[in-house]
Amino acid sequence: MDSKFANNFAAEWIAAWNAHDLPRVLSHYTEDFEMSSPKIVRFAKEPSGRLAGKAAVAAYWATALAQVPDLHFELLAVLHGVDSVVLHYRGVGGQHAAEVFYFNSAGLVDRACANYETP
């Protein structure tokens, strides 16, 4: 993991979301990746806040995009670690969010967790 990889991932991930291009967003993830987010409770009606597998997460994200048609992310910071990247961005309604992405050896996300600013 290096800053070039992290910055390229960040730019592409933000662009894909801002284009509302779900297949493009999903192209960054393994088939069996796991996602956790408090918004999974709201949009996917999964009380644990966790989903596993690209199909399950795709359905959740499709629902969220349909309910938030003006979704737009503004990248604020990119941080990288040994096998992870953290994106700090401003999301819906200006709310701050930070997502942690863990990458496999092929450079795809196999686990991610979203964190949101407390109102």
VOBA-1610 file (N, C-alpha, C; in pm, whole numbers, padded with zeros to 5 digits, always signed):
BEGIN
Met+00085-00118+00000Met+00000+00000+00000Met+00089+00123+00000Asp+00062+00214-00090Asp+00137+00339-00092Asp+00041+00454-00120Ser+00091+00576-00111Ser+00004+00693-00127Ser-00053+00703-00268Lys+00023+00660-00368Lys-00028+00666-00506Lys-00150+00575-00521Phe-00140+00450-00472Phe-00253+00358-00477Phe-00372+00417-00402Ala-00348+00465-00281Ala-00455+00520-00197Ala-00524+00638-00264Asn-00446+00730-00320Asn-00505+00847-00386Asn-00580+00810-00513Asn-00528+00715-00589Asn-00598+00670-00710Asn-00729+00602-00674Phe-00725+00517-00572Phe-00848+00452-00527Phe-00950+00557-00483Ala-00906+00652-00404Ala-00996+00756-00353Ala-01062+00833-00467Ala-00983+00876-00563Ala-01037+00955-00674Ala-01139+00875-00754Glu-01108+00750-00782Glu-01199+00665-00860Glu-01325+00631-00781Trp-01310+00601-00653Trp-01425+00564-00569Trp-01522+00681-00557Ile-01469+00800-00529Ile-01553+00920-00518Ile-01622+00949-00652Ala-01548+00941-00761Ala-01605+00967-00894Ala-01716+00868-00928Ala-01695+00741-00895Ala-01796+00639-00923Ala-01924+00666-00845Trp-01909+00699-00716Trp-02028+00730-00636Trp-02098+00856-00687Asn-02021+00959-00718Asn-02083+01084-00764Asn-02150+01068-00899Ala-02108+00969-00977Ala-02174+00938-01105Ala-02295+00846-01084His-02313+00799-00961His-02419+00704-00926His-02408+00579-01012Asp-02285+00538-01039Asp-02255+00423-01125Asp-02224+00303-01037Leu-02328+00229-01000Leu-02312+00119-00906Leu-02218+00010-00956Pro-02226-00033-01083Pro-02128-00134-01129Pro-01983-00084-01117Arg-01962+00041-01141Arg-01827+00099-01128Arg-01783+00098-00981Val-01872+00133-00890Val-01839+00129-00748Val-01805-00015-00709Leu-01890-00109-00747Leu-01872-00249-00709Leu-01746-00312-00768Ser-01693-00254-00872Ser-01573-00311-00935Ser-01451-00308-00843His-01458-00234-00736His-01346-00222-00641His-01348-00330-00532Tyr-01450-00415-00533Tyr-01472-00508-00423Tyr-01464-00653-00468Thr-01425-00742-00375Thr-01429-00886-00400Thr-01574-00933-00397Glu-01598-01050-00452Glu-01735-01106-00454Glu-01788-01132-00313Asp-01699-01164-00221Asp-01742-01203-00087Asp-01710-01098+00020Phe-01694-00972-00021Phe-01655-00871+00076Phe-01763-00849+00180Glu-01720-00796+00294Glu-01810-00767+00404Glu-01813-00618+00429Met-01931-00568+00459Met-01952-00426+00481Met-02027-00406+00611Ser-01983-00308+00689Ser-02060-00270+00808Ser-02083-00120+00804Ser-02203-00081+00843Ser-02242+00059+00842Ser-02371+00075+00921Pro-02382+00182+00999Pro-02510+00206+01065Pro-02623+00231+00965Lys-02588+00272+00844Lys-02692+00299+00743Lys-02749+00169+00686Ile-02679+00057+00704Ile-02733-00073+00662Ile-02860-00103+00741Val-02863-00062+00866Val-02982-00081+00948Val-03100-00010+00884Arg-03078+00112+00839Arg-03186+00195+00782Arg-03228+00147+00644Phe-03132+00130+00553Phe-03167+00103+00413Phe-03186-00045+00383Ala-03114-00133+00449Ala-03126-00277+00422Ala-03209-00348+00528Lys-03249-00273+00632Lys-03330-00331+00740Lys-03260-00450+00805Glu-03128-00443+00813Glu-03047-00548+00877Glu-03001-00494+01012Pro-03059-00544+01122Pro-03030-00488+01254Pro-02883-00495+01296Ser-02808-00591+01243Ser-02668-00603+01281Ser-02581-00493+01221Gly-02631-00429+01113Gly-02552-00328+01044Gly-02442-00388+00958Arg-02450-00519+00932Arg-02346-00589+00855Arg-02409-00667+00739Leu-02339-00665+00625Leu-02379-00745+00510Leu-02257-00816+00455Ala-02279-00933+00397Ala-02170-01009+00336Ala-02207-01045+00193Gly-02112-01026+00103Gly-02131-01062-00037Gly-02170-00943-00122Lys-02116-00941-00243Lys-02139-00830-00334Lys-02287-00813-00367Ala-02361-00923-00384Ala-02503-00913-00419Ala-02583-00844-00308Ala-02557-00881-00184Ala-02629-00820-00072Ala-02596-00672-00058Val-02470-00638-00071Val-02430-00498-00059Val-02481-00417-00179Ala-02480-00477-00297Ala-02531-00407-00416Ala-02678-00372-00399Ala-02756-00464-00345Ala-02899-00437-00323Ala-02917-00323-00223Tyr-02838-00324-00118Tyr-02842-00216-00018Tyr-02806-00082-00081Trp-02695-00079-00157Trp-02655+00047-00219Trp-02754+00095-00324Ala-02815+00004-00399Ala-02916+00042-00499Ala-03035+00108-00430Thr-03077+00052-00318Thr-03187+00110-00241Thr-03149+00249-00190Ala-03029+00261-00137Ala-02984+00391-00085Ala-02978+00495-00197Leu-02923+00457-00313Leu-02915+00553-00425Leu-03054+00595-00471Ala-03149+00504-00472Ala-03285+00538-00513Ala-03350+00635-00415Gln-03318+00620-00286Gln-03378+00705-00184Gln-03304+00837-00165Val-03183+00845-00214Val-03102+00966-00201Val-03049+01004-00340Pro-03139+01053-00427Pro-03098+01078-00565Pro-02997+01191-00583Asp-02983+01276-00483Asp-02886+01386-00493Asp-02755+01353-00423Leu-02728+01225-00398Leu-02606+01184-00329Leu-02482+01241-00398His-02398+01302-00317His-02271+01357-00368His-02171+01355-00253Phe-02051+01306-00283Phe-01945+01301-00184Phe-01837+01402-00218Glu-01784+01468-00116Glu-01671+01560-00132Glu-01554+01503-00050Leu-01450+01464-00118Leu-01334+01405-00051Leu-01261+01512+00030Leu-01233+01480+00157Leu-01163+01572+00246Leu-01022+01526+00277Ala-01002+01394+00291Ala-00869+01343+00324Ala-00859+01196+00287Val-00736+01155+00255Val-00704+01015+00226Val-00592+00975+00320Leu-00612+00866+00391Leu-00509+00812+00480Leu-00485+00668+00439His-00361+00623+00449His-00336+00482+00415His-00249+00416+00520Gly-00269+00285+00531Gly-00194+00205+00626Gly-00122+00094+00551Val-00101-00018+00618Val-00030-00130+00559Val-00114-00196+00451Asp-00239-00227+00481Asp-00329-00291+00384Asp-00466-00225+00383Ser-00470-00099+00422Ser-00598-00029+00432Ser-00587+00116+00388Val-00704+00169+00354Val-00718+00310+00317Val-00839+00363+00393Val-00828+00485+00442Val-00940+00554+00506Val-00972+00677+00422Leu-01097+00689+00384Leu-01142+00809+00313Leu-01230+00889+00408His-01193+01014+00427His-01274+01108+00505His-01341+01198+00403Tyr-01473+01203+00408Tyr-01546+01281+00309Tyr-01671+01342+00371Arg-01723+01439+00299Arg-01850+01501+00336Arg-01955+01436+00247Gly-02062+01387+00310Gly-02165+01316+00236Gly-02297+01389+00237Val-02403+01311+00244Val-02539+01362+00237Val-02563+01465+00347Gly-02615+01579+00309Gly-02646+01684+00405Gly-02524+01745+00470Gly-02407+01725+00410Gly-02283+01780+00465Gly-02226+01700+00581Gln-02286+01585+00610Gln-02239+01501+00722Gln-02100+01445+00691His-02012+01452+00789His-01879+01394+00775His-01889+01242+00788Ala-01810+01173+00705Ala-01804+01028+00710Ala-01659+00986+00690Ala-01627+00869+00742Ala-01496+00808+00719Ala-01520+00661+00694Glu-01464+00611+00585Glu-01476+00469+00554Glu-01338+00408+00555Val-01331+00291+00615Val-01208+00215+00621Val-01222+00098+00524Phe-01125+00086+00433Phe-01125-00019+00332Phe-01003-00107+00354Tyr-01024-00238+00365Tyr-00914-00334+00376Tyr-00902-00405+00242Phe-00780-00413+00192Phe-00754-00467+00059Phe-00687-00603+00064Asn-00721-00688-00035Asn-00652-00815-00048Asn-00527-00795-00135Ser-00454-00901-00161Ser-00329-00892-00236Ser-00350-00852-00381Ala-00473-00866-00433Ala-00503-00827-00571Ala-00545-00680-00581Gly-00548-00610-00467Gly-00585-00469-00467Gly-00734-00443-00466Leu-00812-00544-00427Leu-00956-00527-00416Leu-00997-00522-00269Val-01105-00452-00242Val-01156-00438-00106Val-01225-00568-00066Asp-01183-00626+00047Asp-01251-00745+00096Asp-01327-00719+00226Arg-01307-00601+00284Arg-01381-00563+00404Arg-01383-00412+00412Ala-01497-00357+00452Ala-01509-00212+00464Ala-01604-00180+00579Cys-01579-00066+00640Cys-01672-00018+00743Cys-01685+00133+00732Ala-01809+00178+00740Ala-01841+00319+00730Ala-01873+00374+00867Asn-01825+00495+00889Asn-01845+00564+01017Asn-01895+00704+00987Tyr-01990+00752+01067Tyr-02052+00880+01041Tyr-02044+00973+01160Glu-02039+01100+01129Glu-02037+01204+01231Glu-02161+01192+01318Thr-02143+01206+01446Thr-02255+01202+01539Thr-02321+01340+01542Pro-02452+01341+01519Pro-02521+01473+01517Pro-02523+01538+01653
//
